[in-house]
Amino acid sequence: RGAPCPTGQPVLGATAAMFWPSSSSAAKGTFRPKKNYVTGKGAALRQHIDATLGSGNLREAVLLPPGEDLNEWLAVNTVDFYNAISVLYGTLAEYCVDASCPAMCAGAKYEYRWADGVAIKKPIKCSAPQYVDYLFEWVEKQVDDPRLFPQRGDSENGETFPEGFQDAVKKIFTRLFRVYAHIYHSHFAKVVQLGAEAHLNTLFKHFVFFTNAFSLVKREELAPLGELVDGILGVAQRPAERAARNDEGPGVTG
């Protein structure tokens, strides 16, 4: 069952400054090295991402560029979104510790348990920092596996993305969402104190637009931040859905 967590009320800012304030956590080495997915097409796509993000239109920035390969686009963005959430969480890591976050939860109704299907086959309960560490290590293994993320790309070395690549990407994004859910529910007050809520909201808006554009995260997985997601997408919440969300009891997800 889910254990209650500290809560903070997320509020979307109209504009967001693209910065993250310095923190002593940087000196403590809580940031993970930046990952790269570099192929001939990947480098060009990253330039496209930088250019479109600079325009400030996040809805357009997530769209597949005309004539480009979907899997290449997903691969480059998977690494970029992982880097973003890794840096974000690294800044908050000194405040997300075993004592304050004994469970990886998103409010009182949702608790996440970890299993990677290999080293840990049966979902285990763990603290939020332990869960995030497991998650980031798992993502890095996925991205570093050339059988899943071809390192040169099909056009350069005859390598192609495997049949289950898009399912793997969906699983990565689904799990990365849980870090955002935990931050909003348990650490938003600290984010506000740091003066960084605009940056957090921009990162999450970008994440929501991208995952929605390519149907990467199922609706039920978004429930812990359902109202926030609906607000970003401009979706009117159905009364029945709102009632179901308010009435549902604690849940545990592996």
C-alpha positions in Angstrom: 0.0 0.0 0.0 1.1 3.5 -0.6 2.5 5.5 2.3 1.7 9.2 2.7 4.3 11.6 1.4 4.9 15.3 1.9 3.0 17.2 -0.7 3.4 20.5 -2.5 1.0 22.2 -4.9 2.3 22.3 -8.4 1.6 25.5 -10.3 2.4 26.1 -13.9 4.1 29.4 -14.7 3.2 31.2 -17.9 6.9 31.5 -18.8 9.9 29.6 -17.5 13.5 30.6 -17.2 15.8 27.9 -18.7 18.1 27.6 -15.7 18.7 25.5 -12.7 20.1 27.3 -9.6 23.4 26.1 -8.2 23.4 23.8 -5.2 25.9 22.2 -2.9 24.7 18.9 -4.3 26.7 19.6 -7.4 29.9 19.7 -5.4 28.9 16.4 -3.7 28.9 14.6 -7.0 25.2 13.8 -7.1 25.0 14.7 -10.8 25.4 11.8 -13.2 27.6 12.2 -16.3 25.7 13.4 -19.3 24.7 10.7 -21.7 25.1 11.1 -25.4 23.5 9.3 -28.4 25.7 10.3 -31.2 25.2 9.1 -34.8 25.3 11.0 -38.1 21.6 11.5 -38.0 21.6 11.9 -34.2 23.8 14.9 -34.3 21.7 16.6 -36.9 18.5 15.8 -35.0 20.0 17.3 -31.8 20.8 20.5 -33.7 17.1 20.5 -34.8 16.0 20.0 -31.2 18.2 22.9 -30.0 16.9 25.2 -32.7 13.2 24.4 -32.2 13.4 24.6 -28.4 15.0 28.0 -28.8 11.8 29.2 -30.5 9.9 28.6 -27.2 7.1 26.5 -28.9 7.3 23.2 -27.0 4.4 21.7 -28.9 6.2 22.1 -32.2 9.6 21.2 -30.8 8.5 17.6 -30.1 7.1 16.9 -33.6 9.0 14.5 -35.8 10.9 16.5 -38.4 9.7 15.8 -42.0 11.5 13.0 -43.6 13.3 11.8 -40.5 13.2 8.3 -39.0 10.9 7.9 -36.0 13.2 5.5 -34.1 16.2 7.9 -34.5 14.0 10.7 -33.2 12.9 8.7 -30.2 16.4 7.5 -29.4 17.9 11.1 -29.4 15.0 12.4 -27.3 15.1 9.5 -24.9 18.7 10.4 -24.0 17.9 14.1 -23.8 15.0 13.6 -21.5 17.0 11.3 -19.3 19.8 13.8 -19.0 17.2 16.5 -18.0 15.6 14.5 -15.3 19.0 13.3 -14.0 20.3 16.8 -13.6 17.0 17.9 -12.1 16.9 15.1 -9.5 20.7 15.6 -8.8 20.0 19.1 -7.6 17.3 17.8 -5.2 19.2 14.7 -4.1 20.3 16.1 -0.8 16.7 16.7 0.2 15.4 13.3 -1.0 16.9 10.9 1.4 15.9 7.6 3.0 14.7 9.3 6.2 12.4 11.7 4.5 11.4 9.5 1.6 11.2 5.9 2.9 9.1 4.9 -0.1 9.1 5.9 -3.8 5.6 7.5 -3.8 3.6 10.2 -5.5 1.3 11.4 -2.8 -0.7 9.1 -0.5 -2.3 7.1 -3.3 0.7 5.9 -5.3 3.8 3.9 -4.4 6.3 2.5 -6.9 8.3 -0.7 -6.3 11.4 -1.6 -8.3 12.1 -4.6 -10.5 14.3 -4.7 -13.6 13.3 -8.3 -14.6 17.0 -9.4 -14.5 18.8 -8.7 -11.2 15.6 -7.9 -9.4 12.7 -10.0 -10.8 10.2 -9.5 -8.0 9.2 -5.9 -7.3 10.8 -4.7 -4.1 9.9 -1.8 -1.8 12.7 0.7 -1.5 13.2 4.3 -0.6 12.8 7.1 -3.2 16.6 7.7 -3.5 17.2 4.0 -3.9 14.5 3.6 -6.5 15.8 6.6 -8.5 19.3 5.2 -8.4 18.1 1.8 -9.6 16.1 3.6 -12.3 18.9 5.8 -13.6 21.3 2.9 -13.7 18.8 0.8 -15.6 18.2 3.6 -18.2 21.9 4.0 -18.7 22.2 0.2 -19.4 19.4 0.4 -21.9 20.9 3.4 -23.7 24.4 1.9 -23.7 23.2 -1.4 -25.2 24.0 -1.3 -28.9 21.5 -4.0 -29.5 18.7 -1.7 -28.4 20.2 1.7 -29.2 22.4 1.2 -32.3 25.5 3.4 -31.7 26.1 4.3 -35.3 22.6 4.2 -36.7 21.2 2.2 -39.6 22.4 4.6 -42.3 26.1 4.4 -41.3 26.7 0.9 -40.2 23.8 -1.2 -41.5 22.4 -1.4 -37.9 18.7 -1.2 -37.4 16.6 -0.6 -34.3 15.2 -3.9 -32.9 11.6 -4.8 -33.2 10.9 -4.1 -29.6 12.6 -0.7 -29.5 9.5 1.4 -29.2 8.2 -0.7 -26.4 11.5 -0.3 -24.6 11.3 3.5 -25.1 7.7 3.5 -23.7 8.9 1.7 -20.6 11.8 4.2 -20.1 9.5 7.2 -20.3 6.9 5.6 -18.1 9.5 5.1 -15.4 11.0 8.6 -15.9 7.6 10.1 -15.3 7.6 8.6 -11.8 10.5 10.8 -10.9 8.6 13.9 -11.9 5.6 12.6 -10.0 7.7 12.1 -6.8 9.3 15.5 -7.1 6.0 17.3 -7.6 4.3 15.5 -4.7 7.2 15.4 -2.2 9.7 18.2 -3.1 7.8 20.9 -4.8 8.0 23.2 -1.8 11.8 22.9 -1.9 11.8 23.6 -5.7 9.8 26.8 -4.9 12.2 27.7 -2.2 15.1 27.3 -4.7 13.2 29.6 -7.1 13.2 26.9 -9.7 9.6 26.0 -10.2 9.5 27.7 -13.6 12.3 25.5 -14.8 10.7 22.3 -13.4 7.4 23.2 -15.1 9.1 23.8 -18.4 10.9 20.5 -18.3 7.7 18.7 -17.4 5.7 20.5 -20.1 8.2 19.4 -22.7 8.1 15.8 -21.3 4.3 15.8 -21.5 4.1 17.2 -25.0 6.6 14.7 -26.2 5.1 11.6 -24.6 1.6 12.6 -25.7 2.7 13.2 -29.3 4.0 9.6 -29.6 1.7 7.9 -27.0 4.6 6.8 -24.9 3.0 6.8 -21.4 -0.4 5.2 -20.7 -3.2 7.4 -19.3 -3.4 5.4 -16.1 0.3 5.9 -15.4 -0.2 9.6 -15.6 -2.8 9.6 -12.8 -0.6 10.9 -10.0 -0.3 14.2 -12.0 -3.4 13.8 -14.0 -4.9 17.2 -13.5 -1.5 18.9 -14.1 -1.1 16.9 -17.4 -4.6 17.8 -18.5 -3.9 21.4 -17.8 -0.7 21.3 -19.9 -2.5 19.6 -22.8 -5.6 21.7 -22.5 -7.8 18.6 -22.0 -11.1 19.0 -20.2 -11.3 16.4 -17.5 -14.4 14.3 -17.7 -16.6 14.3 -14.5 -16.6 10.5 -14.2 -12.8 10.4 -14.5 -12.4 13.1 -11.9 -14.6 11.3 -9.5 -12.8 8.0 -10.0 -9.4 9.7 -9.4 -10.7 11.3 -6.2 -12.2 8.0 -4.9 -9.5 5.5 -5.7 -7.5 4.0 -2.8 -3.8 3.7 -2.4 -2.1 1.7 -5.2 1.3 0.0 -5.6 3.0 -0.2 -9.0 6.0 -2.2 -9.9 
